[in-house]
Amino acid sequence: MNSYRSALRISSSSSNEESTPTIDLIEYSNEDAGTTLSTNRMFFNSERIKNLLLNERQKYRVIENKTPSKAEWWRCFGFPAILNNSNTFERIPGFISCFNCMHTQAYSNTSGTKRFKEHADKCSPKSNLPAMSSITINSSSVNSDASLSNLDLPSLRLSSPSSTLNQTEYSHSKKINENDNKGIKRLCVEWICGSIRPFGIIDDDGLRKLVQECIRIGCIYGTIDVNHIFRGEPTFSRNIFSIADDLRRRVKEIISFPLQQRSLTICPNYWTDNYKKTSYLTATITFIDNEYTYESIDLFCQPFEFKKKTPESTLAAFYKNLEPFGILSLCNVNIICDCGSNFICAFNSLSPVFCFGHRLNDILKVSFFQSKKKRSNDTNSVSNEIVIGSRNTTQTFRTATSTNESSSDDDDDDDDYDNESEDNYFLVKTAFPVDQRKTMKEKSMNNISLSSPVQSPTTKITVDQTPACARRVLSTLKQCRRIMKYIKKVGIDYEKGEMDDRTIVRWLSMSDLLESFLKKFPATKRFLLAQKNQALMNDLDERTIKQLILVLKPFKHIMTVIQTDKRPSLYMVLLCSITLKEALSSYKSLLEYKRNYCDKENNSRDIDMTDEDEEFELEGITWFRERILGLLNDLLVLDVRHYCATMLHPKYRSLRGCSNEERFQCQQYIRQQLQIFRNALPKTVVEYPTAQTTKRLKIGTDLFSRFAAESSSDVETYTDAASGYESDECSMQTKKLDELDKYLAM
């Protein structure tokens, strides 16, 4: 057995700046078998220890100072240590080293601490301690499972904002040499131009996180070869599959609780890559976790392997892609989809909720006769007659549904109009419709007296049967799109202005197109005159364009408000539909809506002033406004779950703007669902607070402020035997207050 003892010999070498100590570490080993004495002499100084800590990390490392009462600057420093023959790290006396950059300085009981504090504030500031601890890695080895467990899901979570750069960067900043700045700029330009990359790639969060991590590693190891960090393409491609599998397992664990609580909502969709001519099936899930946090995740985006998008193939592909996440049945999830015929048939038994934005887009298509042409395929189409009950009227439509009809993939719009496929939009029937009784105001809206019965805006007619004023509006819209196509084809950016070149009939984009065209109207005239194509501007009425934009303003604003990924928006569907109908009820209401909500957001200075072209409504615009309003009343039949979502929002629980019949059906449905939950859960005694405090809710001046309930007196409750609720203690005619009654009385 060997016994060791060591001796130190300290000397100092003078320099111009400071005295750098040198330590001789002498180890003596005394062997039992003989009297031979072996001596190992090692010379240490600050620079040598730093190099050994950086390059020989298995033998040298920095150990923590375990003194209980130590100064704050010790958060950055420790003692350098060497691995001895007993496989333990032994401190090298006389020095301290930085944990981050391995900077080593001489240290003794008489050493001053000013330089230690300056280095600690520079290399490990206090404000960056949590961020530093989150990215610290083991120097000897990296556990892939542990690193993946700390991996966030910024690319999957839509509602959660992606992690910012300051979570991984150092809070302090240094002034970089101007020549170094120029070198970085030059390298970026050579990379972007040489590899034909978009300029926006410099602002990518992922790139900046990667560069910041490389800088952090450089502070630890010094100057290293970049090839030691970046591997080849095969290595990265292999890691993609392993990381993706691990993330799927994590997502499976995350959604297991919402899946059990039936609080998981799946939104399927189709989209087509026009370049590769490939269709993709995607799904986004939204849920509330066990901490009552709203989350949204893009679950998958997989190529659609079947030739036709039939309901059977859609459902088969859907189940196949959901299986890795532990979703084997759709009975315990909620479905929100668009009104594509394949989605309607595939999820019909699951009572889906139809997307409000897609529905508004479809109504605008029908209103302006912009429906997509149907493919002439007599062998794959089946003609049938379907009776749809809309409100208190029954309408019959003969339709031809194609088996290979896609969901919501919009092709480029043609100049020709087609109205035969309008029938598809009348096929959509809500799973739980609310029976509504028309008010006198709504009845008066539908009884529009025009020159002939065939010209009624809500009647199913062709373009040739529309009045001349309506055809002029359609001609203006068609001409604007034709000019935009021509400008896009020529590819000349006149006056360095940007012109939207949208041609697909997504009406949120169409509104932007018309606004952009109106803004560049004089410049467009000069441009076409220079191109000798001024004939395209003939009979183009600027006043018609302005009033078309005015009609589309509420739709653009409503779609922008309701399409959010950071908070639930189901409760806004009812409020938006009522607001939209009120805005289109008259031309005066349309101008007020624009002045109160649209112009205010654009910070317009002349809010109270009306454009001369908007003083009087054109006859053709009146026809289309009334047609849109009639189609909204007939086609936009909301689900009872939309009403329930609004009622369960504390601010809008009174359902202002709704009839008593609608409130009764909503409360009846909620009580039925509560009874189902009671039967499913074990019977427990629930104690409700006896004292109720009435608190006035704060009402803002936003779009929906008029729908807010000011007090409990605004809320009316309805109970009925048919509602499915009966009290356990019902000896008299009075009803015992349930959860809904107590909630509405708050």
N, C-alpha and C positions, 0 to 999 in steps of 0.2 A: 504494500500500500504506500502510496506516495504522499508526502507532505510538502506543502508549498509555503514559501514565505517570500515576500517581495520587498524590495527597497527602492526608494525614490531618490533621485538626484536632480535637483532643480537648478537650472542656470538661465540666464537671460542674455538675449542678443539685442544689442542696441540698434535702433533705426532712427530715421529722421522724425517719424511721427510718434511712435510709442515703443515701449519695451515689450517684446514678445517673448514669453517664457517658453523654455524647452524642457521637457520632462523625460528623464531616462527611467524607464520601467524595467527593473532587473528582477527576474524570477529565478529562485533557487529551488531545485528539486533534490531531495535527499532520499536515495534509494535504500531500502532495507537490505537488499542483497549485497550491497557494497558501500564503500565510502566515496564513490565517484560523485563529484559535484558538477552539475551541468548548469550553465548560465545562459539565459536568453535575454538579450538586450534589445529594447525597442525605444526609438526616439519619437516623441510626440510634440507637435505644436498645433496651433489653431487650424492652419491650412491643411495639414496632414490629416487631422481628425475629420475635418469636413469632407475631404476626398474619400476617406475610408467609409464614412457614413453613407455617402452617395453611391459608391461603387461596390463595396463589400457588405451588403446589407444582411447577409446571413451571419456574419461574424461580429459586426458592429451595429449598434442601434442606440437610440436615445431613450433612457428610462426616466420615469416620472419622479419628481421630488416629492416624497411622501410625508414631508414635514407638515403637521397639522396647521400651524400658523405660518403662512408664507405670504409674501407680497403678491400683488395682482399681476405683476409682470411675469411671474412664474407660469402663467397660463400658456405662455409661448415657449418656455425654456424647460429643459431637463438636463440630466447628466449623461454624457457619452459613456458608453459601456462596451466592454470587450468580452467575447465568449471565452471562458476559461476551460480547462480540461474536464471539469465536472459538469459541463454543459449548462452553466448558469452565467448570466451576464454580470460582470464585475465592473463597477464604476471606475472610470479613469479620472483620478482626482486632479483638481486644478483647472477644470474647464466646465463650461455649460454650453449646450447646443440648442438650436431652435428646432422645434418639431416640424415646421413647415419647410424651411429652406436649408436646414442643417448648418446654418451659420454658427460658427463656434468662436467663443471668446474666453479669455482667461478669467478665472473667478476664484476669489478667496474671501475670507471673512473681512478683510480690509478693503475689498474692491468697492468702488463707487457704483451706484445703480442707475445713474442717469442714462448711460448708453443702453442699458438693458431695457429701460422703460421706453425709450425712443424706438428701439427695434420691435418691441412688443406691440406698440400702437401702430407701427407701420406694417408689420407682417400679420398680426392677428388682432385687429381692432375689436373692441367690445361689442359694437353694433353688429358685427358679422359672425359672432360666435354660433348662433343657431344654424345659420346657413352653412358655416364651415363644418359643423358636426354632421350635417346631413349628407355631405359629399365626401367625407373622409373614408379612405379605403385601406385595407390591410396591405402593407408594403410587401409582404412575402408572397401572399396568394390571395386570389379573389374567388370567393364562393359565388358561383353563378346563380344558385338558387336564392341566396340571401340578397344579391343585387337585384334580382328580378322581383323579389318580394317588396322591395322599396320603390319599384318602378311605378310611376303614376300612369294614368290613362288619358293624357291630354288629347290624343288623336281620336279617342273613342267617345269622350264625353262632350256632347254638344252644348249642353246648358252650362257646364262648369268652364270658367275661363282658363285658358292654358297658363301654365306656370310662367311667371315673368322672369326676365333675365337676372334681376337683382336677387333672386333666390339662390343663385349659384355664383355670382360674381362678388368680388371684393368691393366693399363700400368706398374704400379710399381710392384716390386717383393720382396718377403721376403725370407730370408733363413730359410728353414724348418729344424727342428731337424732331425738328422739321424735316430733316432728310429721311428719317425713318417713316414719318407720315407719308411723304411722297413715295417712298418705296412700297408701302402698303397699298396706296391708291393705284400705283402702276401695276402691281400684281393683280389687283382686282379687275382693272380694265383689261389686262391681257387674258385673264381667265374668262371673263364674260364675253369678250369679243372673239377670242380664239376658239372657245368651245361653244359659242352661240348660245349663251345662257340669258335668261331674262334679267333685267336690271333689278327687279324686285327680289331676286334671290339673296341679295346682300342683307335685306331686312328680315329674312326668315329667322324665326326664333330658334329652330333646330340647329341652323348653322352657327348662330351666335353662342348657343349653349355648348356646341362641340368645340368651338375655338376657345371659349372660356375654360373648358375642362383641360384642353391642351396647355393653356397658360398655367393652370394650377399644377399640372403634372411637371411642367418645366421648372416651376419654382421649387419643386421637391427634388427632382433628379438633375437639374441643370440642363445644359444643351445636349439634346439627344437627337438621334436620327429619326425622321418622321416615319420611315419604313418600319421602325420598331413598334409604332403605335397603330398605323393604318395597315390593314391586311388587304389581300386581294379580293377580287369579286367573288370567287367561289366560297371564301370564308364567310363573307357577309351574307351571301344567299343561303348558306346552311344555317346561319344564326337566325335568319328571318323566320324560318319554320319553327325552330325551337322556342324563340321568344313568342311567336304567335300562339303556339300551343299553350305556353304558360299563361299568356294573357287570357286565352279562352277559359282556362281553368279558373283564373281569378274572377272573370266576369260571371262564370257559372256560380261561384260562391257568393258573389255580390247579389245576384238576382234570385237566389234561392229563397230568401225571406220574402221579397215582394211577390214571388210566384205562389208561395203558400198563402199569403194574405190576399191574393187576387187583386193586387194593386199594380200589376204590370200591364202596360199598354204597348202593342206592337203596331207599327205603321209600315206596311209593305208598299213598295213602289217599283215601277219599271223605268229604266232609262236606256237609251240607245246611243252607242258610240257611232256617230255617222261616218267617221273615218274608217274604223275597222268593221263597220256594219255588224256589230255585235250587240245583243241585248243583255242587260244585266238586271238581276233581281236583287233588290236591296231591302233592308229592314232597319228601322230605327226604333229603339225601345225607350220608353219613359216610365219612371217609377218613383215611388217614395220609399226611401230606405227606413231602417229601424230607428234612425235619428231624425225622422221627419224632414229629410232633405230631398228636394226635387232634383232628379238626375236624368240625364239623357245620354244615350250611347248609340253610336252607329254600329249595329251588331254585325252585319256582313254586307258584302257587295260581291256577288258571285255571277259569273256568266250563266245565262239561261241555256241549258243544254238541249231543250226540246225544240222541235221545229216550229210548233204552233203554240200560242199562248192560250190554250184552252183552260177551263176551270180545273180539270183533272190534273193537267201538267203543272199548272201554277201551284196547286195544293201539294203535289208530290215534291216539287222543288223546294217549296217552303218548309215542309217537314224535314227534308234532308239537311237543309242548312241550319235549322234550329236544333237538331239533335245534339251537336257537340256542346251546346250550352245548357243541356238538361231540360229543354222544353220539348216534351214528348207528346203533349196534348194541348190543344188550343181552347179547351173548355174553361180553363181557369184564368184566361187572359182576356183583355179587351182589344178589339180590333178597330183601328181607324184607317180608312182607305179612301181612295178616290172613287169616282162613279164609273170606272171601266167595267165593261160587261163581264170580263173574266173574273175580276175581283168580286163583283156583286154575286155571281153564281157560286164562286168558290167559298165565300164566307157567309153565304146566305143563312145557314143554320146557326151561325155564331152571333147573329144580331149586330152587325158592325155599325159604327158611327161614321157617316160620310164626311169627308174633308170639306170644311166650309169654303176655303179658298178655291178649291177645284170647282165647287158648285157655282160660285160667283163667276168664275171664268167660263163655265159652260153656259150660264145664262146670258152672258155678254156675247158669246158666240152665236147663240140662237137669235138674240136681239138684232144683231147686225148681219145676219145671214152668212156668217163666216164658218159654218160647220164644215168639218172635213169631209171630203167626198168619200163615198163608200165604194169599195172595190166590187166590180161587177163579177160575181161568182155565184151563179145560180145554183150550182151543185152543193155549195157549202152554206147556203142561206136557207132559213126556214121562215116562212111568212106566217104570222099569227096575229091575233087580235087580243089586246089586253085592255081591261077596264081598270082605270085608276081613279080612286076617290081622292079628290083634292078639295080640302075644306068641306063645304056642304054640297059640292057639285060633283057629278060623276062624268068623266070624259073618257071617250073611247078612241084609241089610236091603233092603226094598223102599222106594224113594224116588221122589219126584216133584219134579224140579228145574225151576224156572221160568226161562225165558230172560231175563226182565226182573228177576231177583233182583238187588238192589243188594248192595254189598260189606258194609260194616259200619255203615251208617246205621241208627241205632236210633230207632224212633219211640217216642212216648209209650206207656207200657205200659198195657194194659187190665186190668180186674179179672178177666176170664175167663182161664182157663188153657188152654193148647193144647200138646199133646205130639206132634202129627203132624210138626212141623218138626224134631223131635229127629233125624230121619234125616239131615238135612243135616250135623250135627256128626259123624256116623259116616263121612261120605264123605271126610273129610280124610285123606290118606295122605302120610306123609313121604317125601321123595325118596330119602334114604339111611337107612332105619330100621336100628336096632340090634336084632338078635335077642337077646332076653333069656330066661333060664331062671328060672322062678319059684322062689323059695325056699319053704321050708316055712312061713315066717311069712306070705308073700303068699298061699299056697294056703289057709291057715287063715282069712285075712281074707275070701276069696271064698266060703268054705263057711259062710255065716251061717245058722243054723237059726232060722227064724221059724215062725209058726203054720202057714203054708201055702207051697208053692213059688211061687205067684204073687206073694207079698209080699216076695220077695227084693229088696233095694234096687237091685241091679245089673240086674235084669230090666227089659226095656222094657215099662212098664205105663202105664196111664192114671191120672188122679187118683182116679177112682172105685174103682180096684182097690187103692189104698193103704190101710194099716190106719188105724183110727180115730185113733190117737195122732198119726200123720203128718198127717192131715187137720186136726187141731186146731192144729198148728204152722202149716200153710198158712193157716188161717183167721185166726190171730193176725197173721201177716205181711200178709195182705190188709187186715185191719182197721186196722193201723197206717198203711198207705199211704192208706187212705180218710180217716182222720182228718187226715193231713197235707194231703191235697188240700182238705179242708174248711177248714182253717185258712188255707191259701193263698188260697182263694176269698174268705173273709171279709176277709182282709187286716188283721187286728187283731194288733198286736204286744203281747201281754199281758206285764206285768211288765218291759217293755223288754228282753226276752230275745230272742235270735236262735234261730230254728228252721229247720233245713235243710228245704227244700221240694223235694227231688229226687224225681222220679217216674219218670224213665227208669231202666230196670234196668241200670245200670252198677253192678256189685256193690261196687265200691269206694265209690261214692256211697251205695248202699243201707246199707252198714255205718255210714256217717256219719249217715244218716237215723235208724236205729234207736238209735244212741248219743245223738243229740240228743233223740229222743222219750223215751228213758228218763230223761235228765237233767231234762226238763220234765214228767215223768209227773204229779206232784201238781198242778202249775200247769195242766196240760192238763185234768185232772178239774174243777178249779174253773172254768176257762174254758168248758168244754162245759156245765157246770151252769148258769152264768150265761146261756148261749145257749139253754138248754132243749133241749140235744141230748145229754144224758147217756146216752142209749141207745147211742151209739157206743162207750162205754166198757164196755158190758156184756160179760161173758165174756172180757174182755181180761186175760190172765194176765201179770203183771209178771215172774214167774220164767221163763216161756217166752221173753220178750223178752231177758232177760239171757243165757240160754244160747244163743239165736240169735246174739247179738253175740259170744259166746265162740267159736262155730264159725267165724264170719267173721273173727275177729281175725287168725289166721295168714295168710289171703288178703290182708287189708288191709296187713299188715306186709310180706309178700313182694312185693306189687305196688309198694309204696312204695320198697322197697329196689332193685328191679330196674329201675324206670322212671327212668333217669337219662340226662341229655344231655351230661354233662361228662366221661364216661369210658366205655370199652367195657363192656358188660354181658352179652355172649353167654356168657362163661364161667360166669356165675352161674345160668344156666338149669338146668343139671344139679344144682347144689348146692341151688337153691331147690326143685326138684321132690322131691328126696330129703328135704329138711327138712320140706316140706309133708306128705308121706306119713307121716313119723314123727310129726308133731304130731297128725295125725288118726287114728293107729293105736289110740288109747285115750283115754278121758276124762281119765285122769291125765296123759297126755302133753300134752293140750290145756291143762290147768291149768298145767303146768310151763312150757309155751311162753309163755303169757300172763304168768306171773310173771317169767320170765327176760328177756323181750325187750320185751313191750308195756308192762307196768307200770313197768319200769325207765326207759323213755323218757319216761313221763308223770310221773316223779319222785314216785311214790306213796309215802306214808309207811308204809302198812301193807301192805308187799309180801308178808310171810309169812302174812298173815291171809286166809282164804278167805271169801267172801260166803256167807251162809246159803243163799241161793237157788242157789248153785253147788256145794253139798256133794255132792248126788246128781244124776246125769244123768237127765233125763226120758226116758221111753220113746220119745217122738216125736223128740227130739233125737238119741238113739242111732240111730234108723232113718235119719235124714238124714245123720248123720256117716258111717255105714257106706256109705250110698249114694254120697256124694261121694268117699269113699276108693276104692270100686269103680270109679267112673267115671274117677278119676284113673289107676288102673292100666290101664284099658281104652283110654281115649281119648288120654291124654297119652303118646304114643309119641315119644320124642325122636329127633332126627336125629343121625347120627354126628358131624356138625360141632359139635354141642353138646358132645359128649364130647371132641373134639379141642381145642376152645377152652379147656375146663377143664384138659386135660392140658398144653397149651402155656402155661398160667399157672404160673410157677415154684413158687408157694406150694402149688398143688393138683395138681401133676403126678402124684401117686401114685394119683389117682382113688379115694380112700377111700370106702367105701360102695358101690362097684360090684363086680360079679362079675368073675372071671377072663376069662370069655367077652367081656364088654363091654370090658375092657382090651385084649384081643387084637384085637378088631375095630377099636378106636380106633387102636392102633399100626399095624395093617395098612393102614388108610386113609391115615395120615400118611406111611408109607413109599411108598405108591403115588403120592401127590402129590409127594413128594421126587424120585421117579424121573422123573415128568413134567417137573419143573423142570430136572433134570439133562439130559434130552434136549433141552429147549428152549434151554438156555444153552450157549455155547461151552465146550469142554472146557478146564479150567484145573486146575493142580495146587493143591490146597488143603492147607495144612499145619495140623494140629491140635496143640495143646499136649500134650506128653507127660505133664507133671506135672499132676495134678488135685488141687485143694484142696477138701476137704469142709468146708462151712461150714453150721452149724446155722442154719436160718431162724428169724426171730423170729415167734412165734405170738401173736396177740392174742386177747383174750377176746371176739371178735365172734361174729356168727351162724354163720360158717363156720370157726371156729377148729379144730373137731374134724376137718375135712377136710384140714388142712394136713399136708404131708409133713415130718416132723421130720428125717429123714436119708435118705441114698441107699438104706439097707437097706429102707425102706418101699416102694420102687418096684421092681416086677417087670417085666422086659422079655420079650417074646414074639417069636420069629422063626419063620417058616415059609416054605416054598418058594412057597406060594400067595400070600404077601404081596407078591410082585413085586420083592423085593429079593434080589439075588445079588451076592456080592463079586466084584471083578475078579481077586483073588488067592485063589481058593478051591480050592487043591490038596488040602486036608484037610477033615475034617468040621467044623472050627471055623469060626465066622463072624467076619468082621471087623466091629468096632464102627463103626456109622454115626453120623450126626449125632444121631439120636433117642436112641440108646443112650448117647452121651456127655452129652446133655442130661439124661436121666433119672438118670444116675449122679452128677450134680452134688451 
